[in-house]
Every structure is written in structure tokens, then in C-alpha cells.
């Protein structure tokens, strides 16, 4: 198996979601990743968003997912021994990743210039909330704060109740994908030029990119977005969320043929004979009336039955699913997004994890081994970079590892 990054080694100082997810995406294509954690609890995400059993083990679902294929070591970056250990690790690495506050790695003595002095062609990726320069460079940030700062929460929510944050982590995950793309590009450039590169990935930028199709409506035309709840930004009444007898449907009938199929299927096709509703502009103008007609029609049957009928009529539509519905969907049997992965030694068993959002006919993304227990590979990795058993024992005694 010859994957895209089979001969690439990444030294990963990141924690929580954005950085670890970026390194995970590269590991799925063959990169070897050495995850460096601090003594004690290690990566913060080990004990976040999980039940008591996994919290006690330091193996939250998010940690298990974001750190597959990695080997893990513990290293106190403030210990006197750390400088030589990091020097040896960088010498054997192609990429360094970190997501401390801007400037923190420089203060620890492990910034880009230090890494470049050891390996001139190093690719050094810094991930932060607001970037490495500017008045907010040192401001700490998590997903929720950037959802607010980027305007994302100003377009999510209902006019009656105000802004709403997403119930997942869109900024973290999109930042991880951004960083993975940036590193991939830098690796290709290095192959062509022999040169390394400094990469500055900001969560704020990633959040704006995720919203780009709305943001440019403001930068180009001056539009200020409003809270629209579940109504489409197109203002079309045929592209909203509607209730049924047992759940909700998201309808996205935007083309004339789709609108006709929608109205015919739900039994209000005669409305299109009225000039007031015959075209898009008219339907938008009379949106409140049409929303009422659609609501009344859909209230007569279940979400599943309507989805079956409307999909058969070629209307873009989906039942709003629970995660359990998604996992059980028959389409998932034809995708590799959910993968059963063996647990780390302290957990055992196997866990169904979300892995790669694409498939390839050859040498595609693959899980080789589970996320590491805290410090699981410390001695192994230190031995590979030239330390003796006695030296490694000394590091343990001093608390450096």
C-alpha cells in the first residue's frame, strides 16, 4: 500500500479538536504522527463530552476519533531535558504542528526559527484563534468564541429567541480540514522546491471561509444577515423546514420542475394555475400563504412516508434524522465514513468512529491502529531517536517524561 503521505512524519503538539483532527486526516493517508502531551491529564479533550467511564480513562469519543493512527508520548516542555528531546524529534520530522496561544512556542524555545535551524525544510503549522499577528493574536479561543466573533451566531437562531450556537464544533473541525489542506500543499511545494514553509492557520479565517457564501453578500452588496430560524435564505417557501405527524422535513424545491412536483405530490398543485403563485417571485411575495398551505398538507402524514413519496417525485427533501437514524441508514453500508476501530489497551473492544469523508479506489484513507493511551509510546519513541534505556529511566525519574 503506497499512500500519499506514507513517508511523512508529523510531530504533533496540538490538543483538543482542530489540530488533532488535522493531523488525523493526514495520518489516514499514511503519515506517521507522534503526539506530544504534557504530564498529568494530557490533551484536554481526553475528558470532555463523555460519560464517567471514558472520562476516568481519559478516552473521550472525540479523543479516540481525532487521534487514530498516532503514537503518543509524554514530555514536559519546560523540563531541562526537553530541548534536546525535541531537537531529536524535529530532526526526524517533516512537519511540526502546534496550537498554543500565539507566541507560546517561541517562549518555550520551540518556535519556527528553532525548528528551521534544526531542519531547514521543516513545515511548521501554527493553529490559533485569531492568527499569529495582530491585536488579537494572543487572545485564547475555543470554538464557541469564534462562532460568536465570526458572525456565525448572528445568522443562526430564531428572531424570537436570539442567536444560537451550533451544537457541534464547526469551527474546530473546519479549521482542522483547513490545516490539513495547507500542510498537504506545503508538502507538495517542498517536493517541487526543496523548501520548507511556515503556515499560519486561524480559526477565525476558517469560520469565515465556512460562511463565505453568506459573508460575500455583505462585502459585495452590503447585505446584513438576519436571524431566519429554519426559513431558507432564498426566501422561497418551497425550501423550508416543515412539520409532519411525527417529525420534520427539510424541503429544497428551488427549480420550477421541483416546485411543481412538490405541489402535485402533496395535493396543492392547482395553486400553480393562479398567476400569483406561478413563478418564483410571486411565491416569495405570497410566502406566508404558501407556507400555510404546505404546512397543512404535510401535517396529514408521517415524515418517512412524505420523504418516500417526494423523493420518488424527484423533489430534493430529507427527513430530519437523529444520529441513530443516520448510523442505521442503509446508505451507510456503501460508505466508509463509519469505521469500527479497536480501542486503546486500557479500553479494549472496538468503537464506531467517524473517519474519512471520502473514498478512493486505491490507497485511500485507512485506520492502522487506535488512538494511544496517555504516554503509551514514550519509551518506544525515545529509543528510536537514540536514547538508551538508562537515559529513558532517568527522564522518568526527573519527571521530564
N, C-alpha and C positions, 0 to 999 in steps of 0.2 A: 504494500500500500504506500503510494507516494502522494502525501497530502501537500497542500500549498505551503505550509509552514513547518514541515517535518524536521528541518534542520535549524529551527529558530528557538532560542532560549530567551525567556522573559523573566526578569526579576521584578516581582510584583509587591510593592509596598502599600497597596491600596486596601481599603476596607469599606464596609457597608455594601452598597449596591453598584453604583456607576462604574467605579474602577474594577472591582472584581468581575462584573459582568463583561466588561470589555476584554479582560484577559481570558475569561472563559470562552468567549466567542472565538478568539484566536487559537485557544487550546483545542477546540473542536476540529480545527483544521491542521492539527499536528504539532503546534508549538508546545515546547516543554515550559511549564510555568513553575517557578519557585516562589511560593507565597511566604512573605516575611511578616510575622506577627510579633507583637510585644509580649513580654511575660505577663502572667496574670490571666485576665479574661480573653485577651487576644482581640480579634475582629469584633467590633460592636454588634454586628448583625447576627453573631452566633446565638444571642439570647433575645432577639427581638421577634415579635409577631409569631409566637409559637406557644404550645402548651408546656406544662410543668416538666414533663419527662424530657423533652428535647431541650428545654432551657437548662435543665440540670446538666445535660451532656454538652451543652454549647454547640448544638447542631440543629439550628432552626431550619425550616424548609428553604428559606431564602439563602442561607449559607450553603446548604447542600447543593442547591441549584447553581449558584454563582461560582462555585469553586471545584466543580468536577475537573478531573484531569490534572489537578495541581498537586505538587508535593509541598508540604508545609514545614517551615522551620520557625523556631522562636529565637528572637535576637533583640536584646536591649540596645537600641540605637544610641543611648547615652553612655553605655559602658565603654571603658578604655579600649577593650579588645575589639569593639565593633568596627572601628575604622579599617583594620587590616582584613577582617572577615568580609566586610562589604567590598573592599578593594578586590579581593579574590573573586567574589561573586560577580562583580561588574566585568572583570576581565574575561569571564566565561559567558557573558550575556550579550545578546543583540539589542535588547530593549529593556529600559528601566521605566517603570510606571509608579507614580505616586499621586495621592490625593489629599495631602496635608494642606493646611492653610497656606496661601501664597507666601513664599519665603522661608517656610519652616524647614524644608530640606537643606537649604543653604545654611541656616542657623545650626542645624545638626552636623553640617560638614559634608553632606552627601548630595549637593545640588548638581545642576547640569555641568558646570565648569569642572567640578571634581570628577564626575563620571567621564567627561570628554578627555580629561587628562590621562585617564587610565585606558580608555578605549576611544580613540578619535572618531570612529564611525558609529558610535553609540546613537541609538534613537531613544530620546528621553521625553516621555509623555507626562505632563503635569495636568491633573484634572482638579478643578476648583469651582467654587460657586460663581465667581464673577471674573475670573481670569487672573493673570499674573501681574498685570499693571492696572493703574487707575485708582481712584479714591476708595473703591470698594474691594480692592484686591485682597485685603486681609480679613474681610468680613466672613465669619463662618456661615455655612449654608447647608441646609438639607432640602430635600425635595419639596416639602410644603412651602418653605420660604420662597423658593424660586417659582413655584406655581403662582404665588402672590405677586412677586416682583416683576415677573414677565408678562403680566396681564392675563394669564391663563384663567385665573379665578374670576376675572371680570367678565368673561364670556361663558362661564359655566355656572349655572344656577337658575333660579326662578325669580321673576320680578317680585313675587310676594314674600319670598324668604331670604333673598340676597345671594351673594356669591357662594359657591360650593367648591371645595377642593375635590380632586379625583380620589376615589377610594383605593387607588393603587399608586404606583410610583412612576408616572410617565416621564418626569424629568430625569430621574436616575437612569431609567432603562434606555431612554433615547440618548442620553449622554454616553452611556456605555457603548451603544452602537456607533455614535459619532467617533469616539476614541478608537474603537476597533478599525473603523474605516480609515482614520487618519494614520494609524500605525501601519496598516496594510499599504497605504500609499507611500509612506516613508520607506518601508522595506523595499518596495519596488523601485523607488527612486535610488536607494542605496545600491541596489543591484546594477543600475544603469550608470551611476556616477561614482560609486565607492564612498560617498559621503554620508555622514550621519545627519541628524536633524533634531531640533528642539520643537516639541509640539505643545501648544497651549490650548487646552480644551476647557471651555467654561460651560457650566450647567445653564447659565442664563442664555447663552447663544443657542444651545441645543433646544431649550424650551421655546425660543423664538422660531427656530427652524421648524419645530413640530407644529407650530401655529402659522407658518409662513403664508398660507393661502388666505388667512384672515388678516394678518398683520399688514400685508401689502395693500389691502383695501383701505387701510388708514394712511399708509405712506404715499400711496398714489392718488387716492381720491378724497382723503380726509375723513373717511367714514369712522365713526366711533362706535364700536360694537356695544350691544346691549344684552341684557340677560333675557334669553328667549325660552328657557326651560327645554322642553322636548320638541319645540317647533323648529322646523328646518330654517337654516339661514337663507335659503332661496325664497322664503315666504310662500312657497307652494303648499296648499292644504293637502295635496296628494303626496307629501313627503314628510309626514309627521309620525309621531308615536300615538297609537290608539289602543284603548282597552277592548278586551273581548270578555266572554263569560268567565274565563279562568286565567287570564294573563294579558300581556301586551304584545303588540306587533309594531315593528318599525317598517313603515312603508316608504319606498323611494321611487314612486312613479313620476318621472320627470319628463319623459318623452310622450308625445301625443298618443302613440300606439299603446304605451303602458297605461296612460290615464284612461283610455277607452276600455282596455282590458280590465282595469280595476273597477271602473264603474259598472261595466256589464256583469262582472262576476259577483259583485256584492248587491246587485239588483237596483242600481240607480242610474242605469245607462241612459234613460230618457232625458236626464238633466243636460246632457251634451247637445241635445237638439235646441236648447234655449240659447240664443245668441249671447246672453250674459256669461255663460259658462263654457262657451265653445272654444276659447283659446286661453293660453296661459295667463295673460294679463287680466282677462275677465275673471278667471278663477282666483287669482290673487286678490283682486278688488272685492270679490264676494267670498273671501276666505272663511269668514266666521260662519256664514250659512252653510257652506260646503263641509266644513269641519263637523258641524252638527249632523248633517246627512250621513257622512261617513261613519261617525261615532254611533249613530242609531243603527246603521246597517250591521256594523261589526259586532254590536252588542248581542246579536242573535245566535252566535256560535262560538266555539272554543278557538283559542289561538292556534292549536295544532291543526284543526280542520280548515280554518281560513288559510293558514300557511300552505297546506297541501293544495287547496283549490287555486290560490293566487299564483303559486309557483308554477302550477300546471298551465296557467294562463300567461306565463312569461312576465309576471309582474315582479320587479325586484322587492323582496319582502323577507323578513326574518322574524321569527318568534324571539322575544327577549328571553334568553336562557339563563338558568343558574349554571354555576360551574359544573355541577354534577351532570347537567344535561349536555354540556359541551364535551366532557370527557367520554360520555356514553354515546355520543353521536356516531353513527355508522361511518361518516366520512373520515373520522379519526383513524380508522383502520387502514386508510390509504395514505396516511401522512406519518411522518416520523417525529412530529413535534413533541409528543409524549413518549418518554423513554423510561423503562424500568432500569434503575441503576442500583447496584449493590451499595449498602450502607458502609460507612467507615467502620473500622474494627470495633469501636466502642458501641456502635449502634446495631450493626448486622442487618439481616433481612434485605429487602430491596424497597426502594421508594420510586414512585412515578413522578418524574421531573419534567419540566418544560425545557427543551434543549434548543435545537436549531429551527429557525423559521423558514428553512428552505431544504431542498433535496438535490442531490447530484447523482448522475448516472454512474460515475466512478469517483473514488477518493473523496467522498463527501464528508460532511461533519460526523464525528463519531466520539462516543464516550469510551475512554480506555480504562479509567479507574475512578473511584468515588472521591469526593472532597476529603481532605485529610483531617484527622483529629488534630487537636492543638499540639504543634511541635512534633508530629508523628515522624517526620523525616529529617529532623535536625542533625542527628549523628551521621546519617547516611550522606547527606549533602555536604556536611563539613569534611567528611572523609574524602569525598570526591574532589574537593578543592585543595587537598594536600595536608590536612591536619591529622596528626596521629591520635590514637585512642587516648593516650595520656593527656594530650593538649585539649582534646574534647572534654575529657573528665574535668580538667581544670576550669574550662569555661562554665561547666555546670556548677562547680563548687563556688565560683565567683558570682554566679547569677547572671552572667552575660547571656547565657542561653538557657 
